[in-house]
Amino acid sequence: MEPLDGTSDTVFSDRGRLFTLSADPGNRVYGERLVSKDGKEYREWSPRRSKLSAYLTNNGREFPFRKDSRVLYLGASSGTTPSHVSDIVSEGKVFCVEFAPRMFRELVKTCDRRPNMMPILADATNPSEYQFAVDGIDIVYADVAQKNQAGIIADNMEMFGARTGMVAIKARSEDVTSAPAAVFRMSEETLKKRGYRILDSRSLEPFEDSHQMIVFRKD
């Protein structure tokens, strides 16, 4: 088990597979494989179950997460990827925003075993709804399958003063009639107009069809 380059010893690789060091040893979140080595337990992080893992598997190396990072995660769903982010930011916090009540119930179960995960039932398009519950954000990560994905993450970054963002753009959620490449360019332009610099923009295929991860920052 070796640390993955560029991840500051928070993500690990073994024979081409990614892992995070479990913050809740002995327990699975979504049926993932657990591996023990040198007295530590690692959780396999499949690129087919997580867009952030897909980004890293596709040689994405703009990875802003550190052990003490405070992360606002938009579109947390049941907590699959947020639980790995929880492992990574073991000394930080993950504020998990989810809108769908059914997914939120599953998310709460995931957060119950992880003190650094905070579930928030709210609409990511209206960050003022949860402004009272969130503070000190370093990174905003967004995986919201709806229109104006770049605008939604930019609004949240401005609300909470974050300087670094990652957004998994789903082209078909933006515009089913446009070519995915055009949608990705439009999303990048939206972020640039809001004052952000694009650090990386990378396809998530073959793990996710018509998806692009964009990493950006305001200097």
ZABAMAR-744103 format. One record per residue: residue in one letter; z, x, y of N, C-alpha, C, O in turn. Coordinates in steps of 0.05 Angstrom, whole numbers, padded with zeros to 5 digits, always signed. Example, Ala and Ser with C-alpha at 12.3 -4.5 7.8 and 13.67 -1.06 7.14 Angstrom:
// residues 2
A+00156+00264-00114+00156+00246-00090+00156+00264-00066+00169+00285-00066/S+00142+00257-00045+00143+00273-00021+00157+00258+00001+00161+00268+00023/
// end
This chain:
// residues 219
M+00000+00017-00024+00000+00000+00000+00000+00018+00025+00019+00032+00030/E-00022+00017+00040-00024+00034+00064-00027+00018+00089-00040-00003+00088/P-00015+00026+00111-00019+00012+00137-00049+00011+00144-00063+00031+00142/L-00058-00012+00153-00085-00015+00162-00089-00002+00190-00072-00006+00207/D-00109+00014+00193-00114+00028+00218-00115+00009+00241-00127-00013+00240/G-00101+00016+00263-00102+00000+00288-00083-00023+00289-00083-00038+00308/T-00066-00026+00268-00047-00048+00268-00018-00040+00271+00000-00057+00268/S-00013-00015+00278+00014-00006+00284+00034-00012+00261+00056-00022+00266/D+00026-00007+00236+00043-00011+00213+00053-00039+00210+00075-00044+00201/T+00036-00059+00217+00044-00087+00214+00027-00102+00193+00035-00123+00183/V+00004-00090+00187-00014-00101+00167-00020-00079+00147-00024-00056+00155/F-00022-00086+00121-00025-00065+00101-00049-00071+00083-00058-00094+00081/S-00060-00050+00071-00084-00053+00055-00079-00040+00028-00067-00019+00026/D-00090-00053+00007-00088-00042-00020-00113-00051-00035-00117-00075-00041/R-00130-00032-00042-00155-00037-00056-00172-00059-00043-00183-00076-00056/G-00174-00057-00017-00191-00075-00002-00179-00102+00005-00192-00118+00018/R-00154-00106-00003-00141-00132+00003-00120-00127+00025-00107-00106+00027/L-00116-00147+00042-00096-00145+00064-00070-00158+00056-00069-00177+00040/F-00048-00147+00067-00021-00157+00062-00004-00155+00087-00010-00139+00104/T+00016-00173+00089+00037-00170+00109+00063-00167+00095+00067-00178+00073/L+00082-00152+00107+00108-00149+00096+00124-00174+00100+00128-00183+00122/S+00133-00186+00078+00144-00213+00079+00171-00213+00094+00189-00197+00089/A+00173-00232+00113+00198-00237+00127+00216-00256+00111+00239-00261+00119/D+00206-00267+00089+00221-00286+00073+00216-00280+00043+00202-00296+00030/P+00226-00258+00034+00220-00249+00006+00227-00270-00015+00247-00284-00013/G+00209-00271-00035+00214-00290-00057+00201-00317-00053+00202-00334-00071/N+00190-00322-00029+00180-00349-00023+00150-00347-00013+00143-00329+00002/R+00135-00366-00023+00107-00368-00015+00104-00391+00005+00119-00410+00004/V+00085-00388+00023+00079-00409+00043+00057-00427+00033+00058-00452+00037/Y+00036-00416+00021+00013-00432+00013+00002-00423-00015-00022-00426-00020/G+00020-00412-00031+00011-00403-00058+00000-00375-00059-00013-00368-00079/E+00004-00360-00038-00007-00333-00037+00006-00314-00057+00029-00319-00066/R-00008-00293-00065+00003-00274-00084+00024-00256-00070+00021-00248-00047/L+00046-00251-00084+00067-00233-00075+00067-00208-00091+00064-00208-00115/V+00069-00185-00077+00069-00159-00090+00093-00143-00081+00099-00141-00057/S+00108-00132-00100+00131-00115-00094+00124-00086-00098+00112-00078-00118/K+00133-00070-00079+00128-00041-00080+00149-00026-00064+00154-00033-00041/D+00162-00007-00077+00182+00010-00064+00204-00007-00052+00214-00002-00030/G+00212-00029-00066+00234-00045-00057+00227-00065-00035+00245-00078-00024/K+00201-00067-00028+00192-00086-00008+00173-00106-00020+00159-00101-00039/E+00172-00130-00007+00154-00150-00017+00132-00156+00004+00137-00159+00027/Y+00107-00157-00006+00084-00161+00011+00070-00187+00003+00069-00194-00021/R+00059-00201+00023+00044-00226+00018+00014-00220+00022+00006-00210+00043/E-00002-00227+00002-00031-00224+00005-00041-00243+00027-00033-00266+00028/W-00059-00232+00043-00069-00247+00067-00099-00250+00063-00115-00233+00070/S-00107-00273+00052-00135-00277+00044-00152-00283+00069-00145-00300+00085/P-00176-00270+00071-00194-00276+00094-00207-00303+00091-00219-00313+00110/R-00205-00315+00067-00216-00342+00063-00196-00364+00070-00203-00388+00070/R-00172-00356+00076-00151-00376+00084-00142-00372+00113-00127-00388+00123/S-00151-00350+00126-00142-00344+00152-00164-00330+00169-00175-00310+00160/K-00170-00341+00192-00190-00330+00209-00182-00303+00220-00198-00285+00224/L-00156-00299+00225-00146-00273+00235-00150-00252+00213-00157-00229+00219/S-00144-00259+00188-00149-00240+00166-00179-00235+00163-00187-00212+00158/A-00196-00255+00167-00225-00251+00165-00234-00232+00187-00252-00215+00181/Y-00223-00234+00210-00230-00216+00232-00224-00187+00224-00241-00169+00228/L-00200-00182+00214-00192-00155+00206-00209-00145+00182-00217-00122+00182/T-00215-00163+00164-00231-00155+00141-00260-00148+00149-00272-00131+00137/N-00269-00160+00171-00296-00154+00182-00295-00131+00201-00312-00128+00219/N-00275-00114+00198-00272-00089+00214-00265-00094+00244-00270-00077+00261/G-00253-00117+00249-00243-00121+00276-00218-00104+00280-00200-00104+00264/R-00218-00089+00302-00196-00070+00306-00182-00074+00333-00164-00058+00340/E-00189-00095+00348-00174-00101+00372-00151-00119+00363-00153-00144+00363/F-00129-00107+00357-00106-00121+00345-00082-00117+00363-00068-00097+00360/P-00076-00136+00381-00055-00133+00401-00027-00138+00391-00007-00132+00406/F-00023-00148+00367+00003-00156+00358+00020-00132+00351+00012-00113+00337/R+00045-00132+00361+00065-00112+00355+00090-00125+00344+00093-00149+00345/K+00108-00109+00334+00132-00120+00321+00148-00137+00340+00162-00156+00331/D+00148-00131+00366+00164-00147+00385+00148-00166+00402+00158-00175+00422/S+00123-00171+00395+00106-00189+00411+00116-00218+00410+00127-00227+00390/R+00112-00231+00432+00117-00260+00435+00090-00274+00436+00075-00270+00455/V+00085-00291+00417+00058-00302+00413+00059-00332+00416+00076-00346+00405/L+00039-00343+00431+00035-00371+00433+00011-00377+00415-00011-00368+00420/Y+00015-00393+00393-00006-00398+00374-00014-00427+00377+00001-00446+00372/L-00039-00431+00385-00050-00458+00390-00066-00467+00366-00084-00453+00357/G-00059-00490+00355-00073-00500+00331-00061-00488+00306-00075-00478+00288/A-00034-00490+00304-00019-00477+00283-00023-00490+00256-00017-00478+00235/S-00032-00515+00255-00036-00530+00230-00010-00530+00214+00012-00534+00225/S-00012-00524+00188+00012-00525+00171+00027-00498+00170+00049-00496+00158/G+00016-00478+00184+00030-00453+00186+00021-00430+00169+00035-00410+00166/T-00003-00432+00157-00013-00411+00140-00016-00385+00155-00002-00365+00148/T-00033-00383+00175-00036-00358+00190-00012-00353+00207-00004-00329+00209/P+00000-00373+00220+00025-00367+00236+00047-00353+00220+00062-00337+00230/S+00048-00360+00194+00069-00347+00177+00064-00317+00174+00083-00301+00173/H+00038-00309+00173+00032-00280+00172+00037-00267+00199+00046-00244+00200/V+00031-00282+00220+00038-00271+00247+00068-00268+00249+00077-00249+00262/S+00083-00286+00238+00112-00284+00238+00121-00259+00224+00140-00245+00233/D+00108-00252+00201+00114-00227+00188+00109-00203+00206+00125-00184+00208/I+00086-00204+00220+00077-00182+00236+00095-00177+00260+00102-00154+00266/V+00102-00199+00274+00119-00197+00298+00148-00202+00290+00162-00220+00300/S+00158-00186+00272+00184-00190+00259+00207-00189+00280+00228-00201+00275/E+00203-00175+00302+00224-00174+00323+00217-00191+00347+00231-00190+00367/G+00195-00206+00345+00186-00223+00367+00188-00253+00360+00206-00261+00344/K+00171-00269+00371+00171-00298+00366+00143-00309+00365+00124-00298+00377/V+00139-00331+00350+00114-00345+00348+00119-00374+00356+00132-00388+00341/F+00109-00382+00379+00111-00410+00388+00086-00424+00377+00064-00419+00386/C+00090-00443+00359+00069-00455+00343+00063-00484+00354+00079-00502+00350/V+00040-00487+00367+00033-00513+00378+00013-00527+00359-00007-00516+00351/E+00021-00552+00350+00004-00568+00333+00004-00597+00343+00025-00607+00350/F-00019-00610+00342-00022-00637+00353-00020-00658+00332-00009-00680+00337/A-00030-00653+00308-00031-00673+00286-00004-00677+00273+00007-00657+00262/P+00007-00701+00273+00034-00705+00262+00037-00697+00233+00057-00685+00225/R+00016-00702+00217+00018-00695+00188+00020-00665+00184+00036-00655+00169/M+00003-00650+00198+00004-00621+00197+00030-00610+00208+00041-00591+00198/F+00039-00624+00229+00064-00615+00242+00088-00617+00223+00105-00599+00223/R+00088-00637+00206+00110-00640+00187+00110-00616+00167+00131-00606+00160/E+00087-00608+00159+00085-00585+00141+00092-00559+00156+00105-00541+00145/L+00084-00557+00181+00091-00534+00198+00121-00531+00201+00132-00509+00199/V+00135-00553+00205+00164-00552+00208+00177-00541+00183+00196-00525+00185/K+00167-00548+00160+00178-00537+00135+00174-00507+00133+00192-00493+00124/T+00151-00498+00142+00146-00469+00143+00165-00455+00162+00176-00434+00156/C+00169-00467+00185+00186-00454+00206+00215-00454+00198+00230-00437+00207/D+00223-00473+00181+00252-00475+00173+00262-00450+00160+00285-00443+00163/R+00245-00435+00146+00253-00411+00132+00247-00386+00149+00253-00364+00140/R+00236-00390+00173+00229-00366+00189+00240-00370+00218+00227-00384+00234/P+00262-00358+00224+00275-00362+00250+00258-00355+00274+00263-00364+00296/N+00238-00337+00271+00222-00329+00294+00197-00347+00298+00181-00341+00315/M+00195-00369+00283+00174-00388+00286+00185-00414+00299+00204-00425+00288/M+00173-00422+00321+00183-00446+00336+00161-00468+00335+00141-00465+00349/P+00165-00490+00321+00145-00511+00320+00146-00528+00345+00167-00536+00354/I+00122-00535+00356+00120-00551+00380+00099-00572+00375+00075-00565+00371/L+00106-00598+00375+00087-00619+00372+00076-00626+00400+00089-00638+00416/A+00051-00618+00405+00039-00621+00432+00009-00617+00430-00002-00608+00410/D-00004-00624+00452-00033-00622+00455-00039-00596+00471-00030-00592+00493/A-00054-00578+00458-00059-00552+00470-00076-00554+00495-00077-00535+00511/T-00089-00577+00500-00104-00580+00525-00086-00586+00549-00095-00587+00571/N-00061-00591+00544-00042-00597+00565-00017-00580+00563+00004-00589+00555/P-00019-00554+00570+00003-00536+00567+00028-00543+00583+00050-00534+00576/S+00026-00560+00603+00050-00568+00618+00069-00584+00600+00092-00586+00606/E+00058-00596+00579+00075-00612+00560+00096-00595+00547+00118-00604+00542/Y+00090-00569+00542+00109-00552+00528+00118-00528+00544+00129-00508+00533/Q+00113-00529+00570+00121-00507+00587+00151-00501+00586+00159-00478+00587/F+00167-00523+00582+00196-00520+00581+00205-00504+00557+00227-00493+00557/A+00189-00503+00535+00197-00492+00510+00186-00464+00505+00193-00451+00485/V+00170-00454+00523+00156-00429+00518+00160-00410+00542+00159-00418+00565/D+00165-00384+00536+00168-00365+00557+00163-00336+00547+00165-00331+00523/G+00157-00319+00566+00153-00290+00559+00130-00284+00541+00132-00266+00525/I+00108-00299+00543+00086-00296+00524+00070-00270+00530+00062-00265+00552/D+00065-00255+00509+00048-00231+00510+00019-00237+00502+00000-00227+00515/I+00016-00253+00481-00010-00259+00469-00013-00289+00464+00006-00302+00455/V-00037-00299+00470-00043-00327+00462-00065-00325+00441-00086-00312+00446/Y-00061-00338+00419-00080-00340+00397-00088-00369+00394-00070-00386+00392/A-00114-00374+00393-00123-00402+00391-00142-00407+00368-00161-00392+00364/D-00137-00428+00354-00154-00438+00333-00155-00468+00334-00143-00482+00317/V-00168-00478+00355-00169-00507+00359-00198-00516+00357-00215-00507+00372/A-00203-00534+00338-00231-00542+00332-00239-00566+00350-00240-00589+00341/Q-00244-00560+00375-00253-00581+00394-00269-00568+00416-00273-00543+00417/K-00279-00584+00434-00296-00574+00456-00278-00557+00476-00254-00561+00477/N-00292-00539+00490-00280-00523+00511-00257-00505+00500-00236-00503+00512/Q-00263-00492+00477-00242-00475+00465-00235-00452+00483-00211-00444+00484/A-00255-00439+00496-00249-00417+00514-00233-00426+00538-00214-00412+00547/G-00239-00449+00548-00224-00460+00571-00196-00467+00564-00178-00463+00581/I-00191-00477+00540-00164-00485+00532-00146-00460+00530-00124-00461+00540/I-00156-00439+00518-00139-00415+00516-00135-00402+00543-00113-00392+00549/A-00155-00403+00560-00152-00391+00587-00131-00407+00603-00115-00395+00617/D-00131-00433+00601-00111-00450+00615-00083-00443+00605-00065-00441+00622/N-00080-00438+00579-00053-00432+00569-00045-00404+00577-00021-00399+00583/M-00063-00385+00578-00057-00358+00586-00048-00358+00615-00029-00343+00622/E-00061-00373+00632-00053-00374+00660-00026-00388+00664-00010-00379+00680/M-00021-00409+00648+00004-00423+00650+00028-00405+00643+00048-00406+00656/F+00024-00388+00623+00047-00373+00612+00046-00343+00619+00062-00327+00611/G+00026-00335+00635+00025-00308+00645+00017-00287+00624+00023-00263+00628/A+00004-00295+00603-00005-00276+00582-00030-00262+00591-00046-00273+00606/R-00033-00237+00583-00055-00221+00592-00076-00216+00569-00099-00209+00574/T-00067-00220+00544-00085-00216+00521-00088-00241+00505-00069-00255+00500/G-00113-00247+00497-00118-00271+00481-00138-00265+00458-00154-00247+00460/M-00136-00282+00438-00155-00282+00416-00162-00312+00410-00144-00328+00408/V-00187-00317+00408-00196-00345+00403-00217-00345+00381-00237-00331+00383/A-00213-00362+00361-00232-00365+00339-00250-00389+00347-00242-00412+00345/I-00274-00382+00357-00292-00403+00366-00308-00415+00343-00321-00401+00328/K-00305-00441+00340-00320-00456+00320-00344-00469+00334-00341-00488+00349/A-00368-00459+00329-00392-00467+00344-00397-00497+00341-00404-00510+00361/R-00393-00508+00317-00400-00536+00313-00381-00555+00327-00388-00578+00332/S-00357-00545+00334-00339-00562+00349-00346-00563+00379-00340-00582+00393/E-00360-00542+00388-00368-00541+00416-00393-00558+00420-00395-00574+00439/D-00414-00553+00403-00440-00566+00407-00456-00564+00382-00465-00543+00374/V-00459-00587+00368-00473-00586+00342-00503-00582+00346-00517-00576+00327/T-00513-00586+00370-00542-00584+00375-00551-00556+00383-00575-00549+00382/S-00532-00539+00391-00539-00512+00401-00536-00491+00378-00520-00495+00360/A-00551-00470+00380-00548-00448+00361-00521-00435+00365-00512-00432+00387/P-00508-00428+00343-00481-00415+00345-00480-00391+00364-00461-00388+00379/A-00501-00374+00364-00502-00351+00381-00500-00359+00411-00487-00346+00427/A-00513-00381+00418-00513-00391+00445-00485-00401+00453-00476-00397+00475/V-00472-00414+00434-00445-00424+00439-00426-00400+00443-00409-00401+00461/F-00428-00380+00427-00411-00357+00430-00415-00343+00457-00395-00335+00470/R-00440-00340+00465-00446-00328+00492-00434-00345+00514-00422-00335+00533/M-00436-00371+00512-00425-00389+00532-00394-00386+00533-00383-00386+00555/S-00382-00384+00510-00353-00380+00510-00344-00354+00523-00325-00353+00538/E-00359-00333+00517-00354-00307+00530-00357-00309+00560-00341-00298+00575/E-00378-00323+00569-00383-00325+00598-00360-00341+00611-00352-00335+00634/T-00351-00362+00597-00328-00377+00608-00304-00360+00613-00291-00361+00634/L-00298-00342+00594-00275-00324+00596-00280-00304+00618-00261-00298+00633/K-00304-00293+00620-00309-00274+00641-00306-00287+00669-00295-00274+00687/K-00315-00311+00672-00313-00325+00698-00284-00330+00705-00277-00333+00728/R-00266-00332+00685-00238-00336+00689-00224-00309+00694-00199-00309+00698/G-00239-00287+00695-00227-00261+00702-00219-00244+00678-00204-00225+00682/Y-00229-00250+00654-00221-00235+00631-00244-00215+00622-00267-00221+00627/R-00235-00194+00611-00254-00174+00600-00255-00177+00570-00235-00178+00556/I-00280-00178+00559-00283-00181+00530-00279-00154+00517-00293-00135+00523/L-00260-00153+00498-00255-00129+00483-00270-00127+00457-00278-00106+00448/D-00274-00150+00445-00289-00151+00420-00298-00180+00415-00285-00199+00423/S-00321-00183+00403-00332-00209+00396-00346-00205+00369-00367-00192+00367/R-00335-00218+00348-00343-00211+00321-00346-00235+00303-00329-00253+00303/S-00368-00236+00288-00372-00258+00269-00351-00258+00247-00342-00237+00239/L-00344-00282+00238-00325-00285+00216-00339-00292+00190-00326-00297+00170/E-00365-00292+00190-00380-00296+00165-00377-00271+00147-00375-00249+00158/P-00377-00274+00121-00383-00297+00105-00359-00315+00100-00360-00335+00085/F-00336-00309+00112-00312-00324+00106-00310-00351+00120-00300-00370+00109/E-00321-00352+00144-00322-00376+00160-00350-00379+00172-00359-00362+00186/D-00363-00402+00166-00390-00406+00176-00390-00414+00206-00374-00431+00214/S-00407-00401+00221-00411-00407+00249-00385-00404+00265-00379-00421+00282/H-00370-00383+00260-00346-00376+00274-00348-00348+00286-00360-00331+00274/Q-00336-00345+00309-00335-00319+00322-00307-00315+00333-00295-00332+00346/M-00295-00291+00328-00270-00284+00340-00275-00268+00366-00289-00248+00366/I-00264-00278+00388-00266-00264+00414-00239-00254+00422-00219-00270+00423/V-00237-00229+00428-00212-00216+00437-00217-00208+00466-00237-00196+00472/F-00198-00215+00484-00203-00210+00512-00176-00204+00526-00155-00209+00516/R-00179-00194+00551-00155-00186+00565-00160-00187+00595-00182-00183+00604/K-00139-00192+00610-00140-00190+00639-00125-00165+00648-00101-00162+00642/D-00139-00146+00660-00127-00120+00668-00109-00123+00692-00097-00103+00701/
// end
